[in-house]
Amino acid sequence: MRMFLVVLSALLGGCAALSALTETVSAAQPEAQQHQPRTSLRDSSVSPLSKISGFTPTPRVAGSQWSHACPTCGHAPPPPPPPPPPRGGGGGGDVPKKAVEKWWLRLPGGWLNPLRWWMEMRMHGPYTRFYINHINPWAKILSYMSKNNMMRLQYIALVGQISVLLDKSWRPKISQENWWSIRYYSIFAAINIRAILAIMREQRPVYLSGNDLELYELLFRPNHFSARQFQTLISKAQWHEAYDSALVTEGQHVDHLLLLASGECDVTIGGDQANVIRPGDFIGELEYMQAQDKSEGSQRIQAPVSVIAKGKVQYVSWSFEELAALLNSPSNKQILVRMEALLAKDIATKLLETDIRHAARLTPDNLPGVPPVT
């Protein structure tokens, strides 16, 4: 028992002496490092980090990185995280190469397949090899210079928008920003294509024949109607023929606008001839303009004169409602302006002819307000 106590006391004393020695060495180590001359990493086999921290570099498995192991427990800190992969410049232009399954090589048709061309151009980049990213700025400059030619402007703008779509979609990796550009420029391209189709329809040649061509050359072409505008107008009209019959009867309701194409008609008021209608003259134009007044309905308008055909005549007619709906359409504003000018010109010409006829019938004996000569 006594021997056991002696051995235990000796062990405790040794442990206390070792602890005191360790504390003394740890306290004296920073003072020694302050006076120690600086050495190069190449001249020292132990790194300065190991001298300060007390860790000794120990190699890992062959081929691995060095780590600093703790001399007390021998455990090594966890390895540093791997570096992040490099990001592609310009929204996904440069990405690390990896094995990609070229499924497009198995498509039928070989190089005749446009999908194969698309994928090869996209994957084998760079996407700027054809400098398509410079096409859109030049297209904008040329479109500003072509503002007088709407068709050319639309074509140039469409080329620029398609170049942006190719520039954004030919990249190996399409970022979210590029996807938004593709969506917006797709909408712009669709709008331009629609405008180009509308211009092509307007510039498409118009073929007139028979009575339509004669009427166009007689009245509408001299009054600056284009062939397409006349075709739009005559599409709502109906052709008629009459022979020694009344086209309009005095006192009856009027709901159609007539245009004489051939022959002549007499205008009578109370049985007396007041005027003559010739080819190119309108009938019922004053009633049509009155019908456009919202305060009056077309059923309340009555003809103030009678129009009677002299022999065989041909004429076209428009319903007041159909003609008003056609002319008031937003796409037919130019037709409306020209038609109103044509009707106003026709009314003014008829009033002038009526005044001339009335003046020719007057003599010094029947002038109003003048006493007869005796």
C-alpha positions as MATLAB code, in Angstrom:
seq = 'MRMFLVVLSALLGGCAALSALTETVSAAQPEAQQHQPRTSLRDSSVSPLSKISGFTPTPRVAGSQWSHACPTCGHAPPPPPPPPPPRGGGGGGDVPKKAVEKWWLRLPGGWLNPLRWWMEMRMHGPYTRFYINHINPWAKILSYMSKNNMMRLQYIALVGQISVLLDKSWRPKISQENWWSIRYYSIFAAINIRAILAIMREQRPVYLSGNDLELYELLFRPNHFSARQFQTLISKAQWHEAYDSALVTEGQHVDHLLLLASGECDVTIGGDQANVIRPGDFIGELEYMQAQDKSEGSQRIQAPVSVIAKGKVQYVSWSFEELAALLNSPSNKQILVRMEALLAKDIATKLLETDIRHAARLTPDNLPGVPPVT';
ca = [
       0.000    0.000    0.000;
       2.809    2.374    0.886;
       4.620    1.517   -2.355;
       1.480    2.290   -4.338;
       1.146    5.721   -2.744;
       4.794    6.530   -3.489;
       4.401    5.647   -7.173;
       1.178    7.645   -7.454;
       2.820   10.714   -5.858;
       5.752   10.457   -8.260;
       3.431   10.334  -11.299;
       1.426   13.341  -10.106;
       4.596   15.324   -9.476;
       5.920   14.479  -12.935;
       2.675   15.568  -14.603;
       2.705   18.882  -12.680;
       6.331   19.528  -13.666;
       5.543   18.756  -17.349;
       2.570   21.135  -17.319;
       4.645   23.957  -15.839;
       7.370   23.408  -18.433;
       4.820   23.513  -21.259;
       3.344   26.813  -20.025;
       6.819   28.345  -19.743;
       7.751   27.363  -23.301;
       4.437   28.674  -24.693;
       4.861   32.017  -22.935;
       8.442   32.463  -24.107;
       7.757   31.504  -27.799;
       6.226   34.859  -29.010;
       9.169   36.843  -27.529;
      11.592   34.596  -29.342;
       9.746   35.012  -32.625;
       9.959   38.808  -32.394;
      13.784   38.727  -32.434;
      14.077   35.909  -34.954;
      15.380   37.132  -38.359;
      13.034   36.769  -41.402;
      13.899   33.844  -43.596;
      12.722   32.968  -47.059;
      10.370   30.109  -47.684;
      12.954   28.595  -49.980;
      15.620   28.506  -47.181;
      13.359   26.937  -44.601;
      11.969   23.461  -44.652;
       9.196   24.510  -42.273;
       6.763   27.224  -43.261;
       6.314   30.307  -41.028;
       2.692   29.308  -40.485;
       3.877   26.067  -38.916;
       6.292   27.887  -36.600;
       3.589   30.248  -35.332;
       0.724   27.790  -34.996;
       2.730   24.822  -33.921;
       1.388   22.587  -36.711;
       3.711   20.363  -38.647;
       3.091   19.826  -42.346;
       2.462   16.206  -43.012;
       1.842   14.812  -46.455;
      -1.400   13.062  -47.317;
      -1.822   10.321  -49.782;
       0.371   10.539  -52.850;
      -1.010   13.044  -55.322;
      -3.049   14.999  -52.756;
      -2.504   18.472  -51.347;
      -0.498   19.177  -48.163;
      -2.343   19.855  -44.949;
      -1.307   21.059  -41.509;
      -1.831   18.371  -38.871;
      -2.143   19.065  -35.184;
       0.906   17.678  -33.246;
      -1.251   16.863  -30.232;
      -4.232   15.029  -31.722;
      -2.954   14.381  -35.248;
      -6.223   15.384  -36.921;
      -6.063   17.428  -40.108;
      -8.500   20.269  -40.895;
     -11.037   19.693  -43.690;
      -9.766   20.276  -47.219;
     -10.536   23.668  -48.827;
     -13.599   23.823  -51.133;
     -12.944   23.432  -54.842;
     -12.749   26.671  -56.863;
     -15.997   27.702  -58.595;
     -16.267   27.008  -62.333;
     -15.506   29.985  -64.591;
     -18.530   31.958  -65.690;
     -19.176   32.566  -69.343;
     -18.697   36.063  -70.665;
     -21.529   37.874  -72.432;
     -24.370   35.868  -70.944;
     -23.059   32.338  -71.456;
     -20.575   32.649  -74.286;
     -17.635   30.746  -72.721;
     -18.433   27.634  -70.730;
     -16.169   24.742  -69.760;
     -16.210   22.047  -72.387;
     -17.757   18.783  -71.431;
     -18.897   15.714  -73.172;
     -22.144   16.473  -75.023;
     -24.191   13.817  -76.720;
     -24.570   15.023  -80.288;
     -28.042   13.696  -80.831;
     -28.519   15.909  -83.871;
     -25.963   13.855  -85.781;
     -28.472   10.989  -85.846;
     -31.206   13.090  -87.473;
     -32.366   12.005  -90.938;
     -31.189   14.015  -93.914;
     -27.652   14.668  -92.732;
     -26.440   18.156  -93.583;
     -29.637   18.796  -95.517;
     -31.505   18.929  -92.214;
     -31.719   22.582  -91.018;
     -31.824   21.465  -87.365;
     -28.378   19.924  -87.733;
     -27.010   23.177  -89.149;
     -28.565   25.050  -86.225;
     -27.052   22.826  -83.552;
     -23.628   22.704  -85.194;
     -23.532   26.490  -85.421;
     -24.671   26.797  -81.828;
     -22.273   24.267  -80.266;
     -19.182   24.936  -82.348;
     -19.249   28.738  -81.762;
     -18.183   31.295  -81.161;
     -21.544   32.862  -81.788;
     -19.896   36.056  -83.067;
     -17.922   34.415  -85.854;
     -20.173   36.083  -88.448;
     -20.372   39.401  -86.497;
     -24.147   39.134  -86.383;
     -24.160   41.218  -83.207;
     -23.273   44.239  -85.387;
     -26.156   43.805  -87.841;
     -28.920   45.266  -85.665;
     -27.194   48.669  -85.026;
     -26.499   49.048  -88.745;
     -30.085   48.057  -89.537;
     -31.357   50.829  -87.254;
     -29.141   53.389  -88.981;
     -30.326   52.319  -92.437;
     -33.979   52.268  -91.361;
     -33.720   55.879  -90.171;
     -32.316   56.783  -93.592;
     -35.210   54.980  -95.350;
     -38.106   56.698  -93.591;
     -39.597   57.842  -96.923;
     -39.940   54.252  -98.151;
     -42.062   52.367  -95.638;
     -41.592   48.980  -97.315;
     -37.801   49.245  -97.265;
     -37.865   50.461  -93.659;
     -39.892   47.426  -92.551;
     -37.556   45.028  -94.379;
     -34.415   46.535  -92.830;
     -35.951   46.542  -89.341;
     -36.928   42.881  -89.744;
     -33.363   41.932  -90.737;
     -32.009   43.654  -87.634;
     -34.489   41.894  -85.349;
     -33.744   38.480  -86.858;
     -30.011   39.104  -86.342;
     -30.643   39.758  -82.637;
     -32.626   36.519  -82.377;
     -29.771   34.579  -83.969;
     -27.187   36.301  -81.783;
     -29.059   35.404  -78.588;
     -30.111   31.881  -79.570;
     -26.843   30.646  -81.136;
     -25.062   30.664  -77.790;
     -24.118   27.340  -76.162;
     -25.786   28.506  -72.950;
     -28.704   30.955  -73.027;
     -29.029   33.065  -69.898;
     -32.294   34.432  -68.502;
     -31.508   37.890  -69.860;
     -31.021   36.455  -73.351;
     -34.322   34.599  -73.094;
     -36.141   37.866  -72.434;
     -34.405   39.461  -75.433;
     -35.515   36.539  -77.601;
     -39.128   36.916  -76.449;
     -39.313   40.671  -77.035;
     -37.568   40.636  -80.406;
     -39.820   37.789  -81.531;
     -42.817   40.056  -80.859;
     -41.157   42.917  -82.770;
     -40.409   40.628  -85.722;
     -44.017   39.367  -85.804;
     -45.323   42.964  -85.859;
     -42.961   43.848  -88.715;
     -43.980   40.784  -90.706;
     -47.632   41.745  -90.317;
     -46.894   45.310  -91.484;
     -44.953   43.988  -94.503;
     -47.859   41.729  -95.496;
     -50.281   44.661  -95.208;
     -48.081   46.827  -97.453;
     -47.763   43.994  -99.966;
     -51.559   43.665 -100.097;
     -51.900   47.389 -100.711;
     -49.276   47.370 -103.466;
     -50.721   44.313 -105.151;
     -51.959   45.231 -108.656;
     -55.700   45.711 -109.135;
     -57.408   44.526 -112.306;
     -60.587   46.320 -113.402;
     -62.626   45.341 -116.417;
     -65.884   46.167 -118.171;
     -68.194   48.709 -116.600;
     -65.999   49.112 -113.504;
     -63.045   50.225 -115.597;
     -65.147   52.688 -117.621;
     -66.627   54.202 -114.472;
     -63.203   54.477 -112.845;
     -61.752   56.256 -115.867;
     -64.826   58.506 -116.147;
     -65.089   59.872 -112.597;
     -62.860   58.384 -109.920;
     -59.432   58.473 -111.502;
     -59.643   62.215 -112.359;
     -60.596   62.837 -108.711;
     -57.456   61.114 -107.357;
     -58.968   57.770 -106.354;
     -56.511   54.894 -106.554;
     -57.588   51.690 -108.253;
     -57.633   49.872 -104.914;
     -59.739   52.575 -103.280;
     -62.209   52.418 -106.157;
     -62.308   48.633 -105.913;
     -63.104   48.914 -102.193;
     -65.869   51.405 -102.941;
     -67.433   49.574 -105.890;
     -67.441   46.273 -103.980;
     -70.415   47.564 -101.951;
     -72.312   48.849 -104.997;
     -74.859   47.164 -107.258;
     -75.255   47.667 -110.990;
     -78.724   48.437 -112.441;
     -80.312   49.177 -115.812;
     -83.431   51.233 -116.532;
     -85.348   52.274 -119.652;
     -87.636   55.306 -119.674;
     -88.508   54.793 -116.010;
     -88.247   56.884 -112.864;
     -85.149   56.304 -110.782;
     -86.366   58.636 -108.027;
     -89.929   59.853 -107.502;
     -90.699   63.203 -105.923;
     -92.074   62.864 -102.392;
     -90.907   59.262 -101.851;
     -88.346   58.135  -99.304;
     -84.719   57.957 -100.451;
     -82.311   55.426  -98.914;
     -79.823   54.799 -101.777;
     -77.106   56.884 -103.386;
     -77.095   56.523 -107.193;
     -74.343   57.199 -109.703;
     -75.186   57.403 -113.415;
     -72.706   55.469 -115.574;
     -74.279   55.826 -119.042;
     -77.264   57.608 -120.597;
     -79.111   60.731 -119.434;
     -81.919   61.514 -116.986;
     -84.269   64.476 -116.603;
     -84.746   66.163 -113.238;
     -88.275   67.506 -112.789;
     -89.925   69.518 -110.045;
     -93.717   69.548 -110.134;
     -93.629   68.257 -113.706;
     -91.281   70.990 -114.942;
     -87.761   70.116 -116.060;
     -85.153   71.618 -113.773;
     -81.900   69.924 -114.768;
     -80.285   67.052 -116.678;
     -78.269   64.192 -115.132;
     -75.330   63.013 -117.248;
     -72.811   60.150 -116.827;
     -70.667   60.769 -113.762;
     -73.390   62.637 -111.842;
     -74.756   61.462 -108.483;
     -78.437   61.151 -107.598;
     -79.508   61.478 -103.970;
     -76.194   62.897 -102.709;
     -77.919   65.677 -100.781;
     -80.208   63.157  -99.081;
     -77.207   60.986  -98.214;
     -75.424   63.877  -96.511;
     -78.613   64.722  -94.613;
     -78.909   61.085  -93.497;
     -75.501   61.316  -91.833;
     -76.966   63.803  -89.382;
     -77.831   61.821  -86.274;
     -80.804   64.049  -85.574;
     -82.600   62.761  -88.677;
     -83.295   59.203  -89.729;
     -83.048   58.036  -93.317;
     -86.764   57.044  -93.340;
     -87.785   60.704  -92.879;
     -85.868   61.985  -95.933;
     -88.061   62.508  -99.001;
     -86.956   63.240 -102.525;
     -87.576   66.876 -103.519;
     -87.366   66.064 -107.242;
     -88.064   63.269 -109.687;
     -85.345   61.681 -111.835;
     -86.601   60.016 -115.024;
     -84.400   58.033 -117.418;
     -84.263   59.131 -121.062;
     -83.984   55.854 -122.908;
     -81.627   53.175 -121.597;
     -79.393   54.087 -118.689;
     -76.926   52.222 -116.438;
     -76.202   53.237 -112.885;
     -74.781   51.927 -109.599;
     -76.375   52.280 -106.188;
     -75.126   52.188 -102.579;
     -77.293   51.749  -99.526;
     -76.915   54.681  -97.149;
     -76.162   52.384  -94.210;
     -73.619   50.188  -96.037;
     -71.837   53.159  -97.590;
     -71.629   54.992  -94.262;
     -70.256   51.882  -92.526;
     -67.649   51.493  -95.282;
     -66.519   55.113  -95.281;
     -66.440   55.425  -91.495;
     -64.079   52.477  -91.126;
     -60.670   53.520  -89.694;
     -58.873   51.872  -92.626;
     -60.847   53.898  -95.202;
     -60.201   57.439  -94.016;
     -58.689   58.499  -97.325;
     -61.678   57.126  -99.228;
     -64.004   59.069  -96.905;
     -62.173   62.357  -97.524;
     -62.137   61.904 -101.302;
     -65.782   60.786 -101.398;
     -66.963   63.786  -99.393;
     -65.015   66.118 -101.700;
     -66.520   64.404 -104.748;
     -70.086   64.740 -103.441;
     -69.551   68.390 -102.518;
     -68.177   69.064 -105.989;
     -71.199   67.350 -107.574;
     -73.667   69.408 -105.515;
     -71.885   72.669 -106.357;
     -71.867   71.825 -110.082;
     -75.590   71.037 -110.102;
     -76.457   74.256 -108.265;
     -74.435   76.247 -110.757;
     -76.105   74.548 -113.723;
     -79.537   75.106 -112.195;
     -78.836   78.801 -111.692;
     -77.607   79.137 -115.267;
     -80.699   77.410 -116.638;
     -82.966   79.530 -114.495;
     -81.213   82.726 -115.622;
     -81.465   81.696 -119.285;
     -85.222   81.337 -118.990;
     -85.667   84.829 -117.605;
     -86.500   87.701 -119.975;
     -86.987   91.405 -119.286;
     -90.703   90.719 -119.191;
     -90.632   88.110 -116.413;
     -87.753   89.247 -114.209;
     -88.897   89.358 -110.584;
     -89.459   92.907 -109.309;
     -89.298   94.470 -112.769;
     -92.499   95.872 -114.333;
     -93.314   94.640 -117.840;
     -92.309   96.834 -120.771;
     -95.264   98.538 -122.522;
];
